[in-house]
Amino acid sequence: MQGLRQKRQEWERSCLSKDEEEKNPRTLSGLNVKLLYTPEDTAGLDYLRDLGFPGKEPFVRGVYPTMYRGRKWTIRQLAGFGPPEETNKRYKFLLDQGATGINAVFDYPTLRGYDSTDPLGRADAGRGGVAIDTLEDMGILFDGIPIESISCSLVTSHPISNITVQSMFFANAQGRGIPLERLTGTSQNDFLMETAVTVSIEVLPPQHSFKLCCDAIEYCTRHVPRWNPVSFAGYNYREAGCTAIQEVAFVIANALACTEELIRRGLDVDSFAPRLSFFLSAHNDFFEEIAKYRAARRVWCRIMKERFGPKDPRSLAFRFHVQTAGGALTAQQPLNNITRAAYHGLAAVLGGAQSVHIDGYDEALCTPTELSALTALRTNQILQLETGVTRTIDPLGGSYFIESMTNKLEERIVSLLEEIDRMGGIVKAVENGWIHKEIAEAAYAYQKAVESGEIPIVGINCYRTEDEELPVEIFKVPETVQIQEQKIRRIKKERSALEAQKALDAVSRCCDRGENLMEVIVESVKAHVTLGEISHTIRQAYGTWNMPLF
């Protein structure tokens, strides 16, 4: 190594100018990037300890032994808009075109626990996702779709909505005669989304939002064993402004808190940990993103093993879905987003993702049109079938740069996790406003760097087109409120008022007793109570919370 160092220094003296030596580029997370990486940068690397083999600790090279040679990543394109009748058509279109999973996104009122007709949600009904008010809507949404054989992801990020929407999905399956044991899929179900990322009015206090998240995990562990009951939403943290380091640290801190709570409830770690899943972003910094995924796997494996000592190796495997970064897309020159999203998708695959959604080129402007959604789907398929990236596992493993970057990211992630531990955990970090401050400061620093030109964005701060005319169609969300209003009015007229009130009373008593709410709500939705009625009952029991100012 001494000889190598001497030769490198000779090369630098003979080949590099003073200006080149003093350049100090950084990744989006602020890590220094050297001009050249050599074996010096990985001198302390022990292959078996730090990398291992795919499917083996510490899972850096992948969570499954044969990775994409054995099974391709799931192509799970996000879709949802308007009333459920319209989104059902989009699901069938994507499946007919080769999608291998469903990724159901819900509108803003649904995510925040309001009916489409509520004055606080009415203006946004059907926007940003599909409107779901009752069990009937869930039946319409998945009508004609074999949910017993197709994996379905429910992007119900807020626990107050997730616990009802997920209950409706399960109750709908039971109504179709499908045993819960046959269902496969994922619920997002992340309390940070409700309390720290997409904060709105009438938010549950963090400790109660966290409880609902854990209720869903516990219920699925006992009754829906093939379901991933949580997907810690690092993607959304990143969209709010987090760095790659914060993104991973926050999801792992969140998952550790859930693990501790579920063990406190009497569950064995191996009964639920293999089903904890993660949802990460793929942003512009190509190599940092690849190294981020590899570092996340190693950090999760080591911390889980040290803290909880699971016997099942699957409890140590960090499994994750990736969505390409919507926040990196531009409304200007939108066709450039096809290129951006393709590179983001490639980073996700080279980093070992289990499923991938590639954004549509028009997502900075509107809900994706059918053409945009199809183009994104085809991008995913081109990655799988034409590029050759599935032929070998972790093709960048062993790269001096990638391994050095993986190590640096791991160090920074662990340091941030230790800071959260000193605060008393992730719930305390939310309650005292620390998480909000971290996200806000990172978002401000990124925006400042874009505006100064330090971070170049084609079409925004360089290579702009003046007086640009948009070359794309703008999607128009179908009429939603009137359709949903007619349904709700009819359902409330036809249902048994007595049974509906009994169902809501059961939810209220469960809140008062501190019991698992999902055990009750799966049955309550069968009385055709609305999502808004259930959410209102929960808010009455738990109260609401205002984000602390800092």
HUQUI-V347311 format. One record per residue. N is the residue number from 1. RES is the residue in one letter. SS is DSSP state (@ for helix, = for strand, . for the rest). Layout:
BEGIN
((N RES SS) (N RES SS))
END
This chain:
BEGIN
((1 M .) (2 Q @) (3 G @) (4 L @) (5 R @) (6 Q @) (7 K @) (8 R @) (9 Q @) (10 E @) (11 W @) (12 E @) (13 R @) (14 S @) (15 C @) (16 L .) (17 S .) (18 K @) (19 D @) (20 E @) (21 E @) (22 E @) (23 K .) (24 N .) (25 P .) (26 R =) (27 T .) (28 L .) (29 S .) (30 G .) (31 L .) (32 N =) (33 V .) (34 K .) (35 L .) (36 L .) (37 Y .) (38 T .) (39 P @) (40 E @) (41 D @) (42 T @) (43 A .) (44 G .) (45 L .) (46 D .) (47 Y @) (48 L @) (49 R @) (50 D @) (51 L @) (52 G .) (53 F .) (54 P .) (55 G .) (56 K .) (57 E .) (58 P .) (59 F .) (60 V .) (61 R .) (62 G .) (63 V .) (64 Y .) (65 P .) (66 T .) (67 M @) (68 Y @) (69 R @) (70 G @) (71 R .) (72 K .) (73 W .) (74 T =) (75 I =) (76 R .) (77 Q .) (78 L =) (79 A =) (80 G .) (81 F .) (82 G =) (83 P .) (84 P @) (85 E @) (86 E @) (87 T @) (88 N @) (89 K @) (90 R @) (91 Y @) (92 K @) (93 F @) (94 L @) (95 L @) (96 D @) (97 Q .) (98 G .) (99 A .) (100 T .) (101 G .) (102 I =) (103 N =) (104 A =) (105 V =) (106 F =) (107 D .) (108 Y @) (109 P @) (110 T @) (111 L @) (112 R .) (113 G .) (114 Y .) (115 D .) (116 S .) (117 T .) (118 D .) (119 P .) (120 L .) (121 G .) (122 R @) (123 A @) (124 D @) (125 A .) (126 G .) (127 R .) (128 G .) (129 G .) (130 V =) (131 A .) (132 I .) (133 D .) (134 T .) (135 L @) (136 E @) (137 D @) (138 M @) (139 G @) (140 I @) (141 L @) (142 F .) (143 D .) (144 G .) (145 I .) (146 P .) (147 I .) (148 E .) (149 S .) (150 I .) (151 S .) (152 C =) (153 S =) (154 L =) (155 V =) (156 T .) (157 S .) (158 H .) (159 P @) (160 I @) (161 S @) (162 N @) (163 I @) (164 T @) (165 V @) (166 Q @) (167 S @) (168 M @) (169 F @) (170 F @) (171 A @) (172 N @) (173 A @) (174 Q @) (175 G @) (176 R .) (177 G .) (178 I .) (179 P .) (180 L @) (181 E @) (182 R @) (183 L .) (184 T .) (185 G =) (186 T =) (187 S =) (188 Q .) (189 N .) (190 D .) (191 F @) (192 L @) (193 M @) (194 E @) (195 T @) (196 A @) (197 V @) (198 T .) (199 V .) (200 S .) (201 I .) (202 E .) (203 V =) (204 L .) (205 P .) (206 P @) (207 Q @) (208 H @) (209 S @) (210 F @) (211 K @) (212 L @) (213 C @) (214 C @) (215 D @) (216 A @) (217 I @) (218 E @) (219 Y @) (220 C @) (221 T @) (222 R @) (223 H @) (224 V .) (225 P .) (226 R .) (227 W =) (228 N =) (229 P .) (230 V =) (231 S =) (232 F =) (233 A =) (234 G @) (235 Y @) (236 N @) (237 Y @) (238 R @) (239 E @) (240 A @) (241 G .) (242 C .) (243 T .) (244 A @) (245 I @) (246 Q @) (247 E @) (248 V @) (249 A @) (250 F @) (251 V @) (252 I @) (253 A @) (254 N @) (255 A @) (256 L @) (257 A @) (258 C @) (259 T @) (260 E @) (261 E @) (262 L @) (263 I @) (264 R @) (265 R .) (266 G .) (267 L .) (268 D .) (269 V @) (270 D @) (271 S @) (272 F @) (273 A @) (274 P @) (275 R @) (276 L =) (277 S =) (278 F =) (279 F =) (280 L =) (281 S =) (282 A =) (283 H .) (284 N .) (285 D .) (286 F @) (287 F @) (288 E @) (289 E @) (290 I @) (291 A @) (292 K @) (293 Y @) (294 R @) (295 A @) (296 A @) (297 R @) (298 R @) (299 V @) (300 W @) (301 C @) (302 R @) (303 I @) (304 M @) (305 K @) (306 E @) (307 R @) (308 F @) (309 G .) (310 P .) (311 K .) (312 D .) (313 P @) (314 R @) (315 S @) (316 L @) (317 A .) (318 F .) (319 R .) (320 F =) (321 H =) (322 V =) (323 Q =) (324 T =) (325 A .) (326 G @) (327 G @) (328 A @) (329 L .) (330 T .) (331 A .) (332 Q .) (333 Q .) (334 P .) (335 L .) (336 N @) (337 N @) (338 I @) (339 T @) (340 R @) (341 A @) (342 A @) (343 Y @) (344 H @) (345 G @) (346 L @) (347 A @) (348 A @) (349 V @) (350 L @) (351 G .) (352 G .) (353 A .) (354 Q .) (355 S =) (356 V =) (357 H =) (358 I .) (359 D .) (360 G .) (361 Y .) (362 D .) (363 E .) (364 A .) (365 L .) (366 C .) (367 T .) (368 P .) (369 T .) (370 E @) (371 L @) (372 S @) (373 A @) (374 L @) (375 T @) (376 A @) (377 L @) (378 R @) (379 T @) (380 N @) (381 Q @) (382 I @) (383 L @) (384 Q @) (385 L @) (386 E .) (387 T .) (388 G .) (389 V .) (390 T .) (391 R .) (392 T .) (393 I .) (394 D .) (395 P .) (396 L .) (397 G .) (398 G .) (399 S .) (400 Y @) (401 F @) (402 I @) (403 E @) (404 S @) (405 M @) (406 T @) (407 N @) (408 K @) (409 L @) (410 E @) (411 E @) (412 R @) (413 I @) (414 V @) (415 S @) (416 L @) (417 L @) (418 E @) (419 E @) (420 I @) (421 D @) (422 R @) (423 M @) (424 G .) (425 G .) (426 I @) (427 V @) (428 K @) (429 A @) (430 V @) (431 E @) (432 N .) (433 G .) (434 W @) (435 I @) (436 H @) (437 K @) (438 E @) (439 I @) (440 A @) (441 E @) (442 A @) (443 A @) (444 Y @) (445 A @) (446 Y @) (447 Q @) (448 K @) (449 A @) (450 V @) (451 E @) (452 S @) (453 G .) (454 E .) (455 I .) (456 P .) (457 I .) (458 V =) (459 G .) (460 I .) (461 N .) (462 C =) (463 Y .) (464 R .) (465 T .) (466 E .) (467 D .) (468 E .) (469 E .) (470 L .) (471 P .) (472 V .) (473 E .) (474 I .) (475 F .) (476 K .) (477 V .) (478 P .) (479 E .) (480 T .) (481 V @) (482 Q @) (483 I @) (484 Q @) (485 E @) (486 Q @) (487 K @) (488 I @) (489 R @) (490 R @) (491 I @) (492 K @) (493 K @) (494 E @) (495 R .) (496 S .) (497 A @) (498 L @) (499 E @) (500 A @) (501 Q @) (502 K @) (503 A @) (504 L @) (505 D @) (506 A @) (507 V @) (508 S @) (509 R @) (510 C @) (511 C @) (512 D @) (513 R @) (514 G .) (515 E .) (516 N .) (517 L @) (518 M @) (519 E @) (520 V @) (521 I @) (522 V @) (523 E @) (524 S @) (525 V @) (526 K @) (527 A @) (528 H .) (529 V .) (530 T .) (531 L @) (532 G @) (533 E @) (534 I @) (535 S @) (536 H @) (537 T @) (538 I @) (539 R @) (540 Q @) (541 A @) (542 Y @) (543 G .) (544 T .) (545 W =) (546 N .) (547 M .) (548 P .) (549 L .) (550 F .))
END
